[in-house]
């Protein structure tokens, strides 16, 4: 079966997930997390990709990023994969693949779902029962986005900045987003979107993507059972 064509657009944020092979660990020690972040920053600067939110879990990573060019994210992930896998294989005297196939990607409708994706990503350690609050987890962007902790990797998205013109008030507003649990439908929507490489957005967002990509977003695989389309999720043909 041919690989699904990558779907990235310049200026459109994307939620990326990459998992360890067989759900095994991809980070073993503090230095591994630090090296990964260094590699990510170098690649993003080289290929003009902005990182808005991230979390590094033991066996997978989530990234929310916006490329300046259509090929930017692919190049970042390729560069990151090469450098980090070489580092891990050399350090731990292992060989073979580290990641579980290709990374998953979902375009995000910034107007409606960007901050929802911020929350989804930074709440991962809480949902995994690793911490009781996202501020207690070191390997995420929450402390930067919610409390202004210095982090050269993070570039605030315009939607994040539009919460409030004052930085302190903006951070307080952002903190308030984490005082309630995420809606279960929103959780499932984002999970399904990333797993199936579908965008999350409104009908208007769908049409904008179709126009920019010059192809249809729909159910293109003939002979497959038709899956009920849920609000905000679209298959890419």
C-alpha positions in Angstrom: 0.0 0.0 0.0 1.5 3.4 -0.9 2.3 5.8 1.8 -0.2 8.5 2.5 1.0 11.8 1.1 2.3 14.2 3.7 0.0 17.2 4.3 1.8 20.4 5.5 1.2 24.0 4.6 3.3 27.0 5.3 1.9 29.0 8.2 -0.5 26.3 9.3 0.2 24.7 12.7 0.5 20.9 12.9 0.3 18.5 15.8 3.1 15.9 15.5 3.3 12.6 17.4 6.3 10.2 17.2 6.3 7.0 19.3 9.1 4.6 20.3 9.2 1.3 18.4 6.9 -1.2 20.0 6.0 1.5 22.5 9.4 1.1 24.1 11.3 3.9 25.7 13.1 6.5 23.6 14.4 8.5 26.5 16.5 6.7 29.2 18.3 9.5 31.1 18.2 13.3 31.7 20.9 13.9 29.1 18.7 12.1 26.4 15.9 14.6 26.9 18.4 17.5 26.8 20.1 16.3 23.6 16.7 15.7 21.9 15.7 19.3 22.7 19.0 20.6 21.4 18.6 18.7 18.2 15.0 19.9 17.8 16.0 23.6 18.3 18.9 23.3 15.8 16.6 21.7 13.2 13.8 24.2 13.7 16.2 27.1 13.3 17.7 25.6 10.2 14.4 24.8 8.5 12.3 27.8 9.8 9.8 25.9 11.9 8.3 27.5 15.1 7.6 25.3 18.1 4.6 26.4 20.2 4.2 23.5 22.6 5.8 20.1 23.3 6.0 17.3 25.7 8.6 14.5 25.8 7.1 11.4 27.4 9.1 8.3 28.1 8.2 6.5 24.9 6.8 9.2 22.7 6.8 12.9 21.9 4.2 15.5 21.0 5.1 18.7 19.1 2.9 21.6 18.1 4.7 23.4 15.3 4.2 25.9 12.4 6.5 25.8 9.3 7.5 28.8 7.3 7.7 26.5 4.2 5.7 23.5 3.2 8.6 21.1 3.5 9.9 22.5 6.8 8.3 20.0 9.2 9.4 17.0 7.2 13.0 18.3 7.1 13.0 18.9 10.9 11.7 15.4 11.6 14.2 13.8 9.3 17.1 15.8 10.8 15.9 15.1 14.3 15.5 11.4 13.6 19.0 11.0 12.2 20.8 12.8 14.9 18.9 11.5 17.9 18.8 7.8 16.7 22.6 7.9 16.1 23.1 9.4 19.5 21.0 6.8 21.3 22.4 3.8 19.4 26.0 5.0 20.1 25.4 5.8 23.8 23.5 2.6 24.6 25.4 0.3 22.2 22.2 -0.6 20.3 21.3 -0.8 16.7 18.2 -0.6 14.5 15.2 1.6 14.6 14.2 3.7 17.6 10.9 5.1 16.3 7.7 3.3 15.4 7.5 4.0 11.6 6.7 7.4 10.3 5.6 10.2 12.7 1.9 11.1 12.8 0.7 14.6 11.8 -2.5 16.6 12.0 -3.1 20.1 10.7 -4.8 22.3 13.3 -7.4 25.0 12.7 -5.7 27.7 14.8 -8.9 29.8 15.2 -10.8 27.0 16.9 -8.5 24.3 18.2 -5.0 25.6 18.7 -5.2 26.2 22.4 -7.1 22.9 22.8 -4.0 21.2 21.3 -1.7 23.2 23.6 -3.7 21.8 26.5 -3.8 18.3 25.1 -0.1 18.2 24.7 0.9 19.7 28.0 -1.6 17.6 30.0 -0.2 14.3 28.8 1.9 13.7 31.9 -1.2 14.3 34.1 -3.3 11.9 32.0 -0.5 9.3 32.3 -0.5 9.8 36.2 3.1 10.8 36.2 2.3 14.1 37.9 -0.7 15.8 39.4 -0.2 19.1 37.7 1.5 19.9 34.3 3.9 22.4 36.1 5.4 19.4 37.9 6.7 17.8 34.7 10.0 19.1 33.5 10.0 18.0 29.9 7.2 20.1 28.5 6.5 23.6 27.4 3.9 24.3 30.2 6.2 26.3 32.5 7.1 28.6 29.6 3.6 29.0 28.3 1.9 29.3 31.7 4.6 31.0 33.8 7.1 32.6 31.4 10.0 30.3 32.2 12.8 31.1 29.7 12.9 28.6 26.8 14.6 29.5 23.5 12.8 26.6 21.8 9.3 28.2 22.2 7.8 30.7 19.8 4.4 31.9 21.0 1.6 31.5 18.3 -0.5 34.6 17.5 -3.6 32.9 19.0 -1.7 32.4 22.3 -0.6 36.0 22.3 -4.2 37.2 21.5 -5.4 35.9 24.9 -4.4 39.2 26.4 -2.0 42.1 25.5 -0.3 42.0 28.9 2.1 39.1 29.5 1.2 38.5 33.1 -2.6 38.5 32.4 -2.0 36.3 29.3 -0.2 33.8 31.5 -2.9 33.8 34.1 -5.5 33.3 31.4 -3.5 30.4 30.0 -3.2 28.9 33.5 -7.0 29.1 33.9 -7.4 26.8 30.9 -5.9 24.0 32.9 -8.2 24.3 35.9 -10.8 22.1 34.3 -10.5 18.7 32.6 -10.6 18.5 28.9 -13.8 17.6 27.2 -13.8 13.9 26.4 -15.1 14.6 22.9 -12.2 17.0 22.3 -9.7 14.4 23.6 -11.0 11.7 21.3 -11.2 14.1 18.4 -7.5 15.0 18.7 -6.4 11.4 19.2 -8.3 10.2 16.2 -7.0 13.1 14.1 -3.3 12.4 14.8 -3.7 8.6 14.5 -5.3 8.9 11.1 -3.3 12.0 9.9 -6.5 14.0 9.6 -6.8 17.8 10.2 -8.8 19.2 13.1 -10.9 22.1 12.1 -14.1 23.7 10.8 -15.7 23.2 7.4 -14.1 26.5 6.3 -10.7 25.2 7.4 -11.3 22.0 5.4 -12.1 24.0 2.3 -9.0 26.2 2.7 -6.8 23.1 2.9 -8.4 21.6 -0.1 -7.9 24.7 -2.1 -4.2 25.1 -1.0 -3.4 21.4 -1.6 -5.5 21.2 -4.8 -7.0 17.9 -3.8 -10.0 16.6 -2.0 -10.3 15.9 1.7 -12.6 12.8 1.9 -12.8 9.0 1.9 -10.8 8.0 -1.1 -10.1 4.4 -0.4 -12.6 2.4 -2.6 -14.1 -0.7 -1.1 -13.5 0.3 2.5 -16.4 0.6 4.9 -17.5 4.2 5.2 -16.7 5.7 8.6 -19.0 8.2 10.1 -17.4 11.7 9.8 -17.2 13.5 13.1 -17.2 17.3 13.5 -13.7 18.7 13.0 -12.2 15.5 11.5 -11.5 14.9 7.8 -9.7 12.1 6.0 -7.2 13.1 3.4 -7.4 11.4 0.0 
